[in-house]
Amino acid sequence: MSILKVASKKAKNGYTFKVDFRYKTNSITTRYVKSGFLTKKEAKEHEEDIKAQIRLYGRVKKIYNGTLNMCFDEWLKVDSNQLAPNTINLYKQTYNKYVKNTIGKEKLVLLKYKEIQ
């Protein structure tokens, strides 16, 4: 069974639930584990969501919990070396002027297409 009852010192009732199962993607076996659920129902719902993602996308989609500003800064560190210095400066100026203090503070997962547009 993929939902396990685990002893926990921090939980009120003395135990929590853990989702633990294996799945194959492109003939590679991967293990998914997440614990800390207070009820078996929460664990079961989470397991169903993850398995639905695997059926749809073939893998577990990681949700980026950062803000747009964090994403932009990360992009600058990783990919900006492929651009000319003047291009990077123009991108930074434009971003700082129009985005940084408005939607830049919002989490990416909460942004709607219209807001970005």
C-alpha distances in whole Angstrom, upper triangle without the diagonal:
4,6,7,11,13,17,20,23,24,22,24,22,21,17,15,12,11,9,8,8,11,14,17,20,23,22,21,17,16,14,13,13,14,14,17,16,18,16,12,14,15,12,11,15,15,11,13,17,15,14,17,19,18,19,22,23,21,20,20,23,24,26,29,30,34,37,39,42,39,38,42,42,40,41,44,43,41,43,47,48,48,51,54,55,57,54,52,54,55,51,51,54,53,49,51,53,51,48,47,48,47,44,43,42,39,35,35,32,34,37,38,40,43,43,43,46
4,6,10,12,16,18,22,22,21,23,21,20,16,14,10,8,6,5,5,9,11,15,18,22,20,19,15,14,11,10,9,11,11,14,13,16,14,11,13,13,10,9,12,11,8,11,14,12,11,15,16,15,17,20,21,19,17,16,19,20,22,26,26,30,33,35,38,35,34,38,39,36,37,41,39,38,40,43,44,45,47,51,51,53,50,48,51,51,47,47,50,49,46,47,50,47,44,43,44,43,40,39,38,35,32,31,28,31,34,35,37,40,40,39,42
4,7,10,13,15,19,19,17,19,17,17,13,10,7,6,5,6,8,12,15,18,21,25,24,22,19,17,13,11,10,10,9,11,10,12,11,8,10,10,7,7,11,10,8,11,14,13,13,16,18,17,19,22,22,21,19,18,20,21,22,25,26,29,33,35,37,35,34,38,39,36,38,41,40,38,41,44,45,46,48,52,52,54,51,49,51,51,48,47,50,49,45,47,49,47,43,43,44,42,39,39,37,34,31,31,28,30,33,34,37,40,39,39,42
4,6,10,12,16,17,15,17,15,14,10,8,6,5,7,7,10,14,17,21,24,27,26,24,20,18,15,13,11,10,9,11,10,12,11,9,12,12,9,10,14,13,12,15,17,16,17,20,21,20,22,25,26,24,22,20,23,23,24,27,27,31,34,37,39,36,36,39,40,37,39,42,41,40,42,45,47,47,50,53,53,55,53,50,52,53,49,49,52,51,47,48,51,49,45,44,45,44,41,40,38,36,32,33,30,32,35,37,39,42,42,42,45
4,7,9,13,14,12,14,12,10,7,6,5,6,9,11,14,18,21,24,27,31,30,27,24,22,18,16,13,12,10,10,10,10,9,8,12,12,10,12,15,15,14,17,19,19,20,23,24,24,26,28,29,27,25,23,25,25,26,29,28,31,35,38,40,37,37,41,41,38,41,44,42,41,44,47,49,49,52,55,55,57,54,52,54,54,51,50,53,52,48,49,52,50,46,45,45,44,42,41,39,37,33,34,31,33,36,38,41,44,43,43,46
4,6,10,12,10,13,11,9,5,5,6,7,10,12,15,18,22,25,28,31,30,28,24,22,18,16,13,12,9,9,10,10,11,11,15,14,12,15,18,16,16,20,21,20,21,24,25,25,27,30,30,28,26,23,26,25,26,28,27,30,34,37,38,35,36,40,39,37,40,42,41,40,43,46,47,48,50,54,54,56,53,50,52,53,50,49,52,51,47,48,51,49,45,44,44,44,41,40,38,36,33,33,31,33,36,39,41,44,43,43,46
4,7,9,9,11,9,6,4,6,9,10,14,15,19,22,25,29,31,35,34,31,27,25,21,19,16,14,11,10,12,11,13,13,17,17,15,18,20,19,20,23,24,23,25,28,28,28,31,33,33,32,29,27,29,27,28,30,29,32,35,39,40,37,38,41,41,39,41,44,42,42,45,47,49,50,52,55,55,57,55,52,54,55,51,50,53,52,49,49,52,50,47,45,45,45,42,41,39,37,34,35,33,35,38,41,43,46,45,45,48
4,6,6,9,8,5,5,6,9,11,15,17,20,23,27,30,32,36,35,32,29,26,22,20,16,14,11,9,11,10,13,14,18,16,15,19,21,19,20,24,24,24,26,28,29,29,32,33,33,32,29,26,28,26,27,28,27,30,33,36,37,34,35,39,38,36,39,42,40,40,43,45,47,49,51,54,53,55,53,50,51,53,49,48,50,50,46,46,49,48,44,42,42,42,40,39,36,35,32,33,31,33,36,39,42,44,43,43,46
4,6,8,9,6,7,9,13,15,18,20,24,27,30,34,36,39,38,35,32,29,25,23,19,17,14,11,14,13,16,18,21,19,19,22,24,23,24,27,27,27,29,32,32,32,35,37,36,36,33,29,31,29,29,30,28,31,34,37,38,35,37,40,39,37,41,43,41,41,44,47,48,50,52,55,54,56,54,51,52,53,50,48,51,51,47,47,50,49,45,43,43,43,41,40,37,36,33,35,33,34,38,41,44,46,44,44,48
4,7,9,7,8,9,13,15,18,20,24,27,30,34,35,39,38,35,32,29,26,23,19,16,13,10,12,11,14,17,19,18,18,21,22,21,23,26,26,26,28,31,30,31,34,35,35,35,32,28,29,27,27,28,26,28,31,34,35,32,34,38,37,35,38,41,39,39,42,45,46,48,50,53,52,54,52,48,50,51,47,46,48,48,44,44,47,45,42,40,39,39,38,36,33,32,30,32,30,31,35,37,41,43,41,41,45
4,6,5,6,7,10,13,17,19,23,26,29,33,35,38,38,35,32,29,25,22,19,16,12,9,10,8,11,14,16,15,15,18,20,19,21,24,24,24,26,29,29,30,33,34,34,34,31,27,28,27,26,28,26,28,31,35,36,33,35,38,38,36,39,42,40,40,43,46,48,49,51,54,53,55,53,49,51,52,48,47,49,48,45,45,47,46,42,40,40,40,38,37,34,32,30,32,30,30,34,37,40,42,40,41,44
4,6,8,9,13,16,19,22,26,29,32,36,38,41,41,38,35,32,28,26,22,19,15,12,12,9,12,15,17,16,17,20,21,21,23,26,26,27,29,31,31,33,35,36,37,37,34,30,31,30,29,31,28,31,34,37,38,36,38,41,41,39,42,45,44,44,47,49,51,53,54,57,56,58,55,52,53,54,51,49,51,51,47,47,49,48,44,42,42,41,39,39,36,34,32,34,32,32,36,38,42,44,42,43,46
4,6,8,11,15,18,21,25,28,31,35,37,41,40,38,34,31,28,25,22,19,15,13,12,9,10,13,16,16,16,19,21,21,22,25,26,26,28,30,31,32,34,36,37,36,34,30,32,30,30,32,30,33,36,39,41,38,40,43,43,41,44,47,46,45,48,51,53,54,56,59,58,60,58,54,56,57,53,52,54,53,49,49,52,50,47,45,45,44,42,41,38,37,34,36,33,34,38,40,43,45,44,45,48
4,7,11,14,17,20,23,27,30,33,36,39,39,36,32,30,26,24,20,18,14,12,12,10,12,14,17,17,16,19,21,21,22,25,26,26,28,30,31,32,34,36,36,35,33,30,31,30,30,32,30,33,36,39,40,38,39,43,42,40,43,46,44,44,47,50,51,53,55,58,57,59,57,54,55,56,53,51,54,53,49,49,52,51,47,45,45,45,42,42,39,37,34,36,34,35,39,41,44,46,45,45,49
4,7,10,14,16,19,23,26,30,32,36,35,32,29,26,22,20,17,14,11,9,9,8,9,11,14,14,13,16,18,18,18,21,23,22,24,27,27,28,30,32,33,32,29,26,28,27,27,29,28,31,34,37,39,36,37,41,40,38,41,44,42,42,45,47,49,51,52,56,55,57,55,52,53,54,51,49,52,51,48,48,50,49,45,44,44,43,41,40,37,35,32,34,31,33,36,38,41,44,43,43,46
4,7,10,13,17,20,23,27,29,33,32,29,26,23,20,17,13,11,7,6,6,5,7,8,11,10,9,13,15,14,15,18,19,19,21,23,24,24,27,29,29,28,26,23,24,23,24,26,24,28,31,34,36,33,34,37,37,35,38,41,39,39,42,44,46,47,49,52,52,54,51,49,50,51,47,46,49,48,44,45,47,46,42,41,41,40,37,37,34,32,29,30,28,29,33,35,38,40,39,40,43
4,7,10,13,17,20,23,26,29,29,26,23,20,17,14,11,9,6,6,5,6,7,6,9,9,6,9,12,11,11,15,16,16,17,20,21,21,23,25,26,25,23,20,22,21,22,24,24,27,30,33,35,33,33,37,37,35,37,40,39,38,40,43,45,46,48,51,51,53,50,48,50,50,47,46,48,47,44,45,47,45,41,40,41,40,37,36,34,32,29,29,27,28,32,34,36,39,38,38,42
4,6,10,13,16,20,22,26,25,23,19,17,13,10,7,6,4,6,7,9,10,9,11,10,7,9,12,10,10,13,14,13,15,18,18,18,21,23,23,22,19,17,19,19,20,22,22,26,29,32,34,31,31,35,35,32,34,38,36,35,38,41,42,43,45,49,49,51,48,45,48,48,44,44,47,46,42,43,46,44,40,39,40,39,36,35,33,31,28,28,25,27,31,33,35,38,37,37,40
4,7,10,13,17,19,22,22,20,16,14,10,8,6,5,6,9,9,12,11,10,11,10,6,8,10,8,6,10,12,10,11,14,15,15,17,19,20,18,16,14,16,16,18,21,21,25,28,31,33,30,30,33,34,31,33,36,35,34,36,39,41,41,44,47,47,49,47,44,46,47,43,43,46,45,41,42,45,43,39,38,39,38,35,34,33,30,27,27,24,26,29,31,33,36,36,35,38
4,7,10,14,16,20,19,17,13,11,7,6,4,7,8,12,12,15,15,13,15,14,10,11,13,11,9,12,13,11,11,15,15,14,17,19,19,17,15,13,17,17,19,22,23,26,30,32,34,31,30,34,34,32,33,36,35,33,36,39,40,41,43,47,47,49,47,44,47,47,44,43,46,45,42,43,46,44,41,40,41,40,37,36,35,32,29,28,26,28,31,33,35,38,38,37,40
4,7,11,13,17,16,14,10,9,6,5,7,10,12,15,15,18,18,15,16,16,12,12,14,12,9,11,13,10,10,13,14,12,14,17,17,15,13,12,16,17,20,23,24,27,31,33,35,32,31,35,35,32,33,37,35,33,35,39,40,40,43,46,47,49,46,44,47,47,44,44,47,46,43,44,47,45,41,41,42,41,38,37,36,34,30,29,26,29,32,33,35,38,38,37,40
4,7,10,13,12,10,7,6,4,6,9,12,15,19,19,22,21,19,20,19,16,15,17,15,12,14,15,11,10,14,14,11,13,16,16,13,11,12,15,17,20,23,25,28,31,33,35,32,31,34,35,32,32,36,34,32,34,37,38,38,41,45,46,48,45,43,46,47,43,43,47,45,42,44,47,45,41,41,43,42,38,37,37,34,31,29,27,30,32,33,35,38,38,37,40
4,7,10,9,8,6,5,6,8,11,14,17,21,21,24,24,21,21,20,17,16,17,15,12,13,14,11,9,12,12,8,10,13,13,9,9,10,14,16,19,22,25,28,31,32,35,32,30,33,34,31,31,35,34,31,32,36,37,37,40,43,45,47,44,42,45,45,41,42,45,44,41,43,46,44,40,40,42,41,37,37,36,34,30,28,26,29,31,32,33,36,37,35,38
4,7,6,5,4,6,9,11,14,18,21,24,24,28,27,25,25,24,21,20,21,19,16,16,17,13,11,14,13,9,11,13,12,9,9,11,15,17,21,23,26,29,32,33,35,33,30,33,34,31,31,34,33,30,31,35,36,35,38,42,44,46,43,41,44,45,41,42,45,44,41,43,46,44,41,41,43,42,38,37,37,35,31,29,27,31,32,33,33,37,37,36,38
4,5,5,7,8,11,12,16,19,22,26,26,30,29,27,27,25,23,22,22,20,17,17,17,14,12,14,12,9,10,12,10,6,7,10,13,16,19,22,25,27,30,31,33,30,28,31,32,28,28,32,31,28,28,32,33,32,35,39,41,42,39,38,41,41,38,39,42,41,38,41,43,41,38,38,41,40,36,35,36,33,30,27,25,29,30,31,31,34,35,33,35
4,5,8,10,14,16,20,22,26,30,30,33,33,31,30,29,26,25,26,23,21,21,20,17,16,17,15,12,13,14,12,8,10,13,16,18,22,24,27,30,32,32,35,32,29,32,33,30,29,32,31,28,29,32,33,32,35,38,40,42,39,38,42,42,38,40,43,42,39,42,45,43,40,40,43,42,38,37,38,35,32,29,28,31,32,33,32,36,37,35,36
4,6,10,13,16,19,23,26,30,30,33,33,30,31,30,27,26,26,24,21,22,22,19,17,19,17,14,15,17,15,11,12,15,18,21,24,27,30,32,35,35,37,35,32,35,36,32,32,35,34,31,31,35,35,34,38,41,43,45,42,41,45,45,42,43,46,45,42,45,48,46,43,43,46,45,41,40,40,38,35,32,31,34,35,36,36,39,40,38,40
4,6,10,13,16,20,23,27,27,31,31,29,29,28,25,24,25,22,20,21,21,17,16,18,17,13,15,17,15,11,11,14,16,18,22,24,27,29,32,33,35,32,30,33,33,30,30,33,31,28,29,33,33,33,36,40,41,44,41,39,43,43,40,41,44,43,41,43,46,44,41,41,43,43,39,38,38,36,32,30,29,32,34,35,35,38,39,37,39
4,7,10,13,17,20,24,24,28,28,25,26,25,22,21,23,20,17,19,19,15,14,17,16,12,15,17,15,12,11,13,16,18,21,24,26,29,32,33,35,32,30,33,34,30,31,34,32,30,31,35,35,35,38,42,43,46,43,41,44,45,41,42,45,44,42,44,47,45,41,41,44,43,39,38,38,36,32,30,29,32,34,35,35,39,39,37,40
4,7,10,13,17,20,21,25,25,23,24,22,19,19,20,17,15,17,17,13,13,15,14,11,14,16,14,11,9,10,14,15,18,21,23,26,29,30,32,29,27,31,31,28,28,32,30,27,29,33,34,34,36,40,41,44,41,39,42,43,39,39,43,42,39,41,44,42,39,38,40,40,36,35,35,33,29,27,25,29,31,32,33,37,37,35,37
4,7,10,13,17,18,22,22,20,21,19,16,17,18,15,13,15,15,12,12,15,14,12,15,17,16,13,11,11,14,15,18,20,22,25,29,30,32,29,28,31,32,28,29,33,31,29,31,34,35,36,38,42,43,45,42,40,43,44,40,40,44,43,40,41,44,42,39,38,40,40,36,35,34,32,28,27,25,29,31,32,33,37,37,35,38
4,7,10,14,15,18,19,17,18,16,13,14,15,11,9,12,12,9,10,13,12,11,14,16,15,13,10,9,12,12,15,18,19,22,26,28,30,27,26,29,30,27,28,31,30,28,30,34,35,35,38,41,42,44,41,39,42,42,39,39,42,41,37,39,42,40,36,36,38,37,33,32,31,29,25,24,22,25,28,29,31,34,34,33,36
4,7,10,12,15,16,15,16,14,11,13,14,11,10,13,13,11,12,15,15,14,17,19,18,17,14,11,14,14,16,18,19,22,26,28,30,27,26,30,30,27,29,32,31,29,32,35,36,37,39,43,43,45,43,40,43,43,40,39,42,42,38,40,42,41,37,36,37,37,34,32,31,29,25,25,23,26,28,30,32,35,35,34,37
4,7,8,12,13,13,14,12,9,11,12,9,9,13,13,11,13,16,15,15,18,20,19,18,15,12,14,13,15,17,17,20,24,27,28,26,25,29,29,27,29,32,30,29,32,35,36,37,39,43,43,45,42,40,42,43,39,38,41,40,37,38,41,39,35,34,35,35,31,30,29,27,23,23,21,23,26,28,31,34,33,32,36
4,6,9,11,11,13,11,8,12,13,10,11,15,15,13,16,19,18,19,22,23,23,22,19,16,18,16,17,19,19,22,26,29,30,27,28,31,31,29,31,34,33,32,35,38,39,40,42,46,46,47,45,42,44,45,41,40,43,43,39,40,42,41,37,36,36,36,33,32,30,28,24,25,23,25,28,30,33,36,35,35,38
4,6,9,10,12,10,9,12,13,11,13,16,16,16,18,21,20,21,24,25,25,25,22,19,20,18,18,20,19,22,25,29,30,28,28,32,32,30,32,35,34,33,36,39,41,42,44,47,47,48,46,43,45,46,42,41,43,43,39,40,42,40,37,35,36,35,32,32,29,27,24,25,23,25,28,30,33,36,35,35,38
4,6,7,9,6,6,9,10,9,11,14,14,14,17,19,19,21,23,24,25,25,22,19,20,19,19,21,20,23,26,29,31,29,29,33,33,31,34,37,36,35,38,40,43,44,45,48,48,50,47,44,46,47,43,42,44,43,40,40,43,41,37,36,36,35,33,32,30,27,24,25,23,24,28,29,32,35,34,34,38
4,7,9,7,8,11,12,12,14,16,17,18,20,22,23,24,26,27,28,28,25,22,23,22,22,24,22,26,28,32,34,31,32,36,36,34,37,40,39,39,41,43,46,47,48,51,51,53,50,47,49,49,46,44,47,46,42,43,45,43,39,38,38,37,34,34,32,29,26,28,25,26,30,31,35,37,36,37,40
4,5,5,7,9,10,11,13,15,16,17,19,20,22,23,25,26,27,27,25,22,24,23,23,26,24,28,30,34,36,34,34,38,38,37,39,42,41,40,43,45,48,49,50,53,53,55,52,49,51,51,47,46,49,48,44,45,47,45,41,40,40,39,36,36,34,31,28,29,26,27,31,32,35,37,37,37,40
4,5,5,6,9,10,10,12,14,15,16,18,20,21,22,24,26,25,24,21,23,23,23,26,25,29,32,35,37,35,35,39,39,37,39,42,42,41,43,46,48,49,50,54,54,55,52,50,52,52,48,48,50,49,45,46,48,46,42,42,42,40,37,37,35,33,29,30,27,28,32,33,36,38,38,38,41
4,5,5,6,9,10,11,12,14,15,16,19,20,21,23,24,24,23,20,22,22,22,25,24,28,31,33,36,34,34,38,39,37,39,42,42,41,42,45,48,48,50,53,53,54,51,49,51,51,47,46,49,47,44,45,47,44,41,40,40,39,36,36,34,31,28,28,25,26,29,30,33,35,35,36,39
4,5,5,6,9,10,11,12,14,15,17,19,20,21,22,23,21,18,19,19,19,22,21,24,27,30,32,30,30,34,35,33,35,38,38,37,39,42,44,45,46,49,49,51,48,45,47,47,43,43,45,44,40,41,43,41,37,37,37,35,32,32,30,27,24,25,22,23,26,27,30,33,32,33,36
4,6,5,6,9,10,11,12,14,15,17,18,20,21,21,19,16,18,18,18,21,21,25,28,30,33,30,30,34,35,33,34,38,37,36,38,41,43,44,45,49,49,50,48,45,47,47,43,43,46,44,41,42,44,42,38,37,38,37,33,33,31,29,25,26,22,24,27,29,31,34,34,34,37
4,5,5,6,9,10,11,12,14,15,16,18,20,20,18,16,18,19,20,23,23,27,29,32,35,33,32,36,37,35,36,39,39,38,39,42,45,45,47,50,51,52,49,47,49,49,45,45,47,46,42,44,46,43,40,39,40,38,35,35,33,30,27,27,23,25,28,29,31,34,34,35,37
4,5,5,6,9,10,11,13,14,15,17,18,19,17,15,16,17,17,21,21,24,27,29,32,30,30,33,35,33,34,37,37,36,37,40,43,43,44,48,48,49,46,44,46,46,42,42,44,43,39,41,43,40,36,36,37,35,32,32,31,27,24,24,20,22,25,25,28,31,31,31,34
4,5,5,6,9,10,11,12,14,15,16,17,15,12,13,14,14,18,18,21,24,26,29,27,26,30,31,29,31,34,34,32,34,37,39,40,41,45,45,46,43,41,43,43,39,39,42,40,37,38,40,38,34,34,35,33,30,30,28,25,22,22,18,20,23,24,27,29,29,29,32
4,5,5,6,9,10,11,12,14,15,15,13,11,13,15,16,19,20,24,27,29,32,29,28,32,33,31,32,36,35,33,35,38,40,40,42,46,46,48,45,43,45,45,41,41,44,42,39,41,43,40,37,37,38,36,33,32,31,28,25,24,21,23,26,27,29,32,32,32,34
4,6,5,6,9,10,10,12,14,14,14,12,14,16,17,20,21,25,27,29,32,30,29,33,34,32,33,36,36,34,36,39,41,41,43,46,47,48,45,43,46,45,41,42,44,42,39,41,43,40,37,37,38,36,32,33,32,28,25,24,21,23,25,26,27,30,31,31,33
4,6,5,6,9,10,11,12,13,12,10,11,12,13,17,18,21,24,26,29,27,26,29,31,29,29,33,33,31,33,36,38,38,39,43,44,45,41,39,42,41,38,38,40,39,35,37,39,36,33,33,34,32,29,29,28,25,21,20,17,19,21,22,24,27,27,27,30
4,5,5,6,9,10,10,11,9,6,8,10,12,16,17,21,24,25,28,26,24,28,29,27,28,31,31,29,30,34,36,36,37,41,42,43,40,38,41,41,37,37,40,38,35,37,39,37,33,33,34,33,29,29,28,25,22,20,17,20,22,23,25,28,28,28,30
4,5,5,6,9,10,9,9,8,11,13,15,19,21,24,27,28,31,29,28,31,32,30,30,34,34,32,33,36,38,38,40,43,44,46,42,41,43,43,39,40,43,41,38,40,42,39,36,36,38,36,32,32,32,29,25,23,20,23,25,26,27,30,31,30,32
4,5,5,6,9,9,10,9,11,14,15,19,20,24,26,27,30,29,27,30,32,30,30,34,34,32,32,36,38,37,39,42,44,45,41,40,42,42,38,39,41,39,36,39,40,38,34,35,36,34,31,31,31,27,24,22,19,21,23,23,24,27,28,28,30
4,5,5,6,7,7,6,7,10,12,15,18,21,23,24,27,26,23,27,29,26,26,30,30,28,28,32,34,33,35,39,40,41,38,36,39,38,34,35,38,36,33,35,37,35,31,32,34,32,28,28,28,25,21,19,16,19,21,21,22,25,26,25,27
4,5,5,4,5,6,8,11,14,17,20,23,26,26,29,27,25,28,30,27,27,31,31,28,29,32,34,33,36,39,41,42,39,37,40,40,36,37,40,38,35,38,40,37,34,34,36,35,31,31,31,28,24,22,19,22,24,24,25,29,29,28,30
4,6,6,8,9,11,15,17,20,23,26,28,29,32,30,28,31,33,30,30,34,34,31,31,35,37,36,38,41,43,44,41,39,42,42,38,39,42,40,37,40,42,39,36,37,39,37,33,33,33,30,27,24,21,24,25,25,26,29,30,29,31
4,6,8,9,10,14,15,19,21,24,26,26,29,28,25,28,31,28,27,31,32,29,29,32,34,33,35,39,40,41,38,37,40,39,35,36,39,37,34,37,39,36,33,34,36,34,30,30,31,27,24,22,19,22,22,22,22,26,27,26,27
4,5,7,8,11,14,16,20,22,24,24,27,26,23,26,28,25,24,28,28,26,26,29,31,30,32,35,37,38,35,34,37,36,32,34,37,35,32,35,37,34,31,32,34,32,29,28,29,26,23,20,18,21,22,22,21,25,26,25,26
4,7,9,13,15,18,21,24,26,27,30,28,25,28,29,26,26,30,29,26,27,30,32,31,33,37,39,40,37,35,39,38,35,36,39,37,35,37,39,37,34,35,37,35,32,31,32,29,25,23,21,24,25,25,25,29,30,28,30
4,6,9,12,15,18,21,24,24,27,25,22,25,27,24,24,27,27,24,25,29,30,30,32,36,37,39,35,34,37,37,33,34,37,36,33,35,38,35,32,32,35,33,30,29,29,27,23,21,19,22,23,24,24,28,29,27,29
4,6,9,13,15,18,21,22,25,22,20,24,25,22,23,26,26,23,25,28,30,30,32,35,37,38,35,33,36,36,32,33,36,34,31,33,36,34,30,30,32,31,27,26,26,24,20,18,16,19,21,22,23,27,27,25,28
4,6,9,12,15,18,19,21,19,17,20,22,19,20,23,23,21,22,25,27,27,29,33,34,35,32,30,33,32,29,29,32,31,28,30,32,30,26,27,29,27,24,23,23,20,17,14,12,16,18,19,19,23,23,22,24
4,6,9,12,15,16,19,16,14,18,19,16,17,21,21,19,20,24,26,26,28,31,32,33,30,28,31,31,27,27,30,29,26,28,30,28,24,24,26,25,22,21,20,18,14,13,11,15,16,18,20,23,22,21,24
4,6,9,12,13,16,14,13,16,18,16,17,20,20,19,21,23,26,26,27,31,31,32,29,27,29,29,25,25,28,27,23,25,27,25,22,21,23,22,18,17,17,14,11,9,7,11,13,15,17,20,19,18,21
4,6,9,10,12,10,9,13,14,12,13,17,17,16,18,20,23,24,25,28,28,29,26,24,26,26,22,22,25,24,20,22,24,22,19,18,20,19,16,14,14,12,8,7,7,11,12,15,16,19,18,16,20
4,7,10,12,10,10,13,14,13,15,18,18,18,20,22,25,26,27,30,29,30,28,25,27,27,23,22,25,24,20,21,24,22,18,17,18,18,15,13,12,10,6,7,7,9,12,15,17,20,18,17,20
4,7,8,6,7,10,11,10,13,15,15,16,18,19,22,24,24,27,26,27,25,22,23,23,20,19,21,21,17,18,20,19,15,14,15,15,12,10,9,8,5,6,8,10,11,15,17,19,17,15,19
4,5,5,6,9,10,11,12,14,16,17,18,19,22,23,23,26,25,25,23,20,21,21,18,16,18,17,14,14,17,15,11,10,12,11,9,6,6,5,4,5,8,9,10,13,15,17,14,13,16
4,5,5,6,9,10,10,12,14,15,16,16,20,21,20,23,22,22,20,17,18,18,14,13,15,14,10,12,14,12,9,8,10,10,7,5,6,6,6,6,9,10,9,12,13,15,12,10,14
4,5,5,6,9,10,11,13,14,15,15,19,20,19,21,20,20,18,15,16,16,13,11,13,13,9,10,13,12,8,6,9,10,9,5,6,8,9,9,13,13,12,16,17,18,15,13,16
4,5,5,6,9,10,11,12,14,15,18,19,19,22,21,22,20,16,17,18,15,13,16,16,12,13,16,16,12,10,12,14,12,8,9,10,9,9,13,14,14,17,18,20,17,15,19
4,5,5,6,9,10,10,12,13,16,17,17,20,19,21,18,15,17,17,14,13,16,15,12,14,17,16,12,11,14,15,12,9,11,11,10,8,12,14,13,16,16,19,16,14,17
4,5,5,6,9,10,10,10,14,15,15,17,16,17,15,12,13,14,10,9,12,12,9,10,14,13,10,9,13,14,12,9,11,12,12,11,14,16,14,17,17,19,16,13,16
4,5,5,6,9,10,10,13,15,15,17,16,17,15,12,13,15,11,10,13,14,11,11,15,15,13,11,14,16,14,11,12,14,14,13,17,18,17,20,21,22,20,17,20
4,5,5,6,8,10,12,14,15,17,17,19,17,13,16,17,14,13,16,17,14,15,18,18,15,14,17,18,17,13,14,15,14,13,16,19,18,21,21,23,21,18,21
4,5,5,6,7,10,11,12,15,15,16,14,11,14,15,11,11,15,15,12,15,18,17,15,14,18,19,17,14,16,17,16,14,17,19,18,20,20,22,20,17,19
4,6,6,5,8,10,10,12,11,13,12,8,11,12,10,9,13,14,12,13,16,17,15,14,18,19,18,15,17,18,18,17,20,22,20,23,22,24,22,19,21
4,6,6,8,11,12,14,13,16,14,11,13,16,13,12,16,17,15,16,20,20,18,17,20,22,21,17,19,20,19,18,21,24,23,25,25,27,25,22,24
4,6,7,9,11,14,14,17,15,12,15,17,15,15,18,19,17,19,22,22,20,19,22,24,22,19,20,21,20,18,21,24,23,25,25,27,25,22,24
4,5,6,8,11,12,15,12,10,14,15,13,13,17,17,16,18,21,21,19,19,23,24,22,19,21,22,21,19,22,24,23,25,23,26,24,21,23
4,5,5,8,9,11,9,7,10,12,10,11,14,15,14,16,19,19,18,18,21,23,22,19,21,23,22,20,23,26,24,26,25,26,25,21,23
4,5,8,9,12,11,9,12,14,13,14,17,18,18,19,22,23,22,21,25,26,25,22,25,26,26,24,27,29,27,29,28,30,29,25,26
4,7,9,12,10,10,13,15,13,15,18,19,18,21,23,23,22,23,26,27,26,23,26,27,26,24,27,29,27,29,27,29,28,24,25
4,6,8,6,7,10,11,10,12,15,16,16,18,20,21,20,21,24,26,25,22,25,26,26,24,27,29,27,28,26,28,27,23,24
4,6,5,6,9,10,11,13,14,16,17,18,20,21,22,22,25,27,26,24,27,28,29,27,30,32,29,31,29,30,29,25,26
4,5,5,6,9,10,11,12,14,15,16,18,20,20,20,23,25,25,23,25,27,28,27,30,32,29,31,29,30,29,25,26
4,5,5,6,9,10,11,12,14,15,16,18,19,19,23,24,24,22,25,27,28,27,31,32,29,30,29,29,27,24,24
4,5,5,6,9,10,11,12,14,15,17,17,18,21,22,22,20,23,25,26,24,27,29,26,27,25,26,25,21,21
4,5,5,6,9,10,10,12,14,15,15,15,19,20,20,18,21,23,23,22,25,27,24,26,24,25,24,20,21
4,5,5,6,9,10,10,12,14,15,15,18,20,20,18,21,23,24,23,27,28,25,27,26,26,24,21,22
4,5,5,6,8,10,11,12,13,14,17,18,19,17,20,22,24,23,26,27,24,25,23,24,22,19,19
4,6,5,6,8,10,11,11,12,15,16,16,14,17,19,20,19,22,23,20,22,20,21,19,16,16
4,6,5,6,8,10,10,10,13,15,15,13,16,18,19,19,22,23,20,22,22,22,20,17,18
4,5,5,6,9,10,10,12,14,16,14,17,19,21,21,24,24,22,23,22,22,20,17,18
4,6,5,6,8,9,12,13,13,12,16,18,20,19,22,22,19,20,19,19,17,14,15
4,5,6,5,6,9,10,10,9,12,14,16,15,19,19,16,18,17,17,15,12,14
4,6,6,5,7,10,11,9,12,14,17,17,21,20,18,20,20,20,17,15,16
4,6,7,8,9,12,11,13,16,19,19,22,21,19,20,20,19,16,15,15
4,6,7,7,9,9,12,14,17,16,20,19,16,17,16,15,12,11,12
4,6,5,6,5,9,10,13,13,16,15,13,14,14,14,11,9,11
4,6,7,4,7,10,12,13,17,16,14,16,17,17,13,12,15
4,7,6,7,10,13,14,18,16,14,17,18,17,14,13,16
4,5,6,8,12,13,16,14,12,14,15,14,10,11,13
4,5,5,9,9,12,10,8,10,12,11,8,8,11
4,6,8,9,12,12,10,13,14,14,11,10,13
4,7,9,12,11,10,14,16,16,13,12,16
4,6,9,7,7,10,13,14,10,11,14
4,6,5,7,10,13,15,12,12,16
4,5,5,9,11,13,11,10,14
4,6,8,11,14,12,12,15
4,7,10,12,10,11,14
4,7,8,7,7,10
4,5,5,7,9
4,6,5,6
4,5,5
4,5
4
